[in-house]
Amino acid sequence: MHLFRLDASIRTTGSVSRALADTAEQAWLAEHPGATVARRDIGLEPLPADLWARNALAAEKSPEALELVDRLTTELLDADAYVFAVPLYNWGVPASFKTWIDLVLFNQRFGGYGDRPLAGRPAVLAMSRGGGYGPGTPKEGWDHNGPYVRRVLAEVLHLDVHVAEAELTLADVNPAMEPLRGLAAELLKTGHEHAAEHGRRIAELVRA
């Protein structure tokens, strides 16, 4: 069994998306002892952001772009299941994740008209948000990360996506959010419970 994990957080210590992904990964490994985990950390080792732009309109893609695209898509093809850890940054998708998607979609098999090589494979999407974005909150509708990432993974790559998320993650360090710290702790606990549940679930789906 083979798990692929992608991290997009620029933080290590204190990263909630990484922590949720850790929980999902540990649950996976508990069901598949000895399974391999391939990792790509685009948060700490971002892909070249200009590579897509330099090749998007080119009649022929550069050897550098073709080699990287092949490596990125092979990582996906080689996996049985996936864990994606993607935080919300400035109300949008991390630039590193957008670059990764742009390069993966250079491979025509993965685009809207491809043959859907990943269709139905299970994935955990671990997401974190520093503030609150639910119905009735001042920032309702400002989360432009979650909807984008879910749609790309589920409707473009055609993965079977299971979401574990936590918000209000900045409550412990933002004095203005002190009244929300109790709620933040509850949401984080629930996020980890869902991450563990989904980690076990994708392991069961692969075993089945």
N, C-alpha and C positions, 0 to 999 in steps of 0.2 A: 504494500500500500504506500501511496506517495501523496503527501500534502504540500501544496504550494502556499506560501504566506507572503503577502505584500504589506509593508508598513510605509505610511506616508507622513507620519508625524516628524517634525523637526526636533522633537524632544525625546530623550530617553527617560531620565528620572522624572517622575510625575506625569508621564503621558498616560492618559486614561484610555485612549484608543489602543495603545500597545498593551495595557494591562488587560483590557477586555479580550484582545486577541490571544494573549497568553492563556487566559482561562479557557477559551475555545480550543486552542492547540493542545493544552494539557488534557482536556476531556477527550479529544480525538485520540491522543497517544494512549490514554488509559484503555481505550477500546481496541487499539491496534499497536500493542507493544512491539517495539523494534521497527516501526514504520519510519520511513525517511521523511524529512521536512526540508524542502528547498525554500530559501529565503531570498527576497529582494527588498532591500531597504532604500526606497527612493526618497525617503525623508532625509536620511543622513548621507546618502550617495545618489544625488539626483542625476537623472539622465540629461544629456545635452539639450537644453531648451530650444536651441536654434536649429537643431537637425531637421525637425519636421518642416519648419518654414523654408529651409534651404532646399528641400526636396519636394515640397507639396506640388509645385507647378512644373517641376523638371520633367522633361520627356524621359529621361533615364535617371533612376535613383543612384546616388553615390554608393560605392562599395561599402563605405562606413555605415550608411543608413541600412543597407540591405543586410549586412552582417548583424547589426544590432537588432533589427526587426526579427530576423530569424531566431536570434537567441531569446528574445522576449516571448515570442509565440511558441517556441519549443518548450519553454518553461511551463507554459499553460497546457500545452498538449500532453506533456509527460505526467501531469498530475491527475489523481483520481478525485481530489476535493481541494477546496480553497478556503483561505482565511484572508480577508482584506481589512486592514485597519486604516480608516480614513477620517481624520478630524475635520471639523469646520474651521476655516480660517477666513477672517474678515468677511463673513457671511457667504462664502463661496467655497468651491472645490480647491484643494491645495494645487498649486501650479505644478508640482511634481507629479501628481496623479493625472492631471490633464495631459501633460507631456507623455506619460506612459500610455494612456489611451490613444493619443494621436499616433504614436509609433506602432502600437499593436494593430491599429486599423489600417496601417499601410499594407499589411498582409490581407489580400483581397478575400481570403477565406473567412476572415473575421468580420468583415463589414456587412452592411445591410443586404448585399446580394451574394454573400458567400454561402458555403455549404454547412454552416453552423456546426463546426467540429466539437464545440464544447456543450452543445445542447443537452440540458438535463443534468449536467454534473452539479453536485451540491456545493454550496459555498456559504460561509458565515461572513457577514458584513458587520464589522465592529465600528461604531461611529460615536464620536463625542462632540459635545457642544458646550462652550463655556457659559453661555447664558440660557435663558428660557425662550422657546420659540413656539410653544403650543397655543391652542385656541385661547383667545382672550388676553394673551400677554402683549406687552408693548411692541415686541419684535415678532409677532405672528406674521408669517409669510416671508421673513428675512432669511430663512435657511435655504440657500441656493446650492447647498452641497448634497444633502441627503437625497432629494428627488432626482438630481442628476446622476449620482453614483448608482442608486438603485436601478434607474432606467437603463443606464449603459450596461450594467452587469446582467440584468434580467432580460432586457429587450433587444440589446445589440449582441452581447456575447451569449445570451440565452442560457445563463446559469440558473439553477434552482437556488434562489437567494433566501437566507434566513438571517434576520437582522437582530443584533444586540446593540443597544445604544444607551447613553447616559448624557444628561444635560445638567446645567447649573454647576459644571465642573470647576468653575472659578470661584465658587462661593467661599471656599476656605481661605482664599488669598485676597479677595476683594472685600474691603470693609463695608461697602455699600450693600453687599449681598449677604451680610451676616444673618438677617432674619430667615434666609432661605437655606441655611446650612443643614438643618434637620431634613428638609425635603431633599436636598442634594444627596445626602447620605443614603436616603431611601432609594432614590433613583439609581445611584451607583450600585447598591446592593442588588436591585432588580436587574440592572444591566449585566452584572456578573452571573446572576442566576440564569438569565437567558443565554449568555455566551456559553455556559457549561452545558445547558440543555441542547443548544444548537450544535455544539461540538460533538456531543454524543449522537445527535440526530444524523449529522452528515456522515459520521462513521458507520451508523447502521444502514444508511442508504447505499453506501459503497459496498458494504458486506452483503447486502441483499442482492 
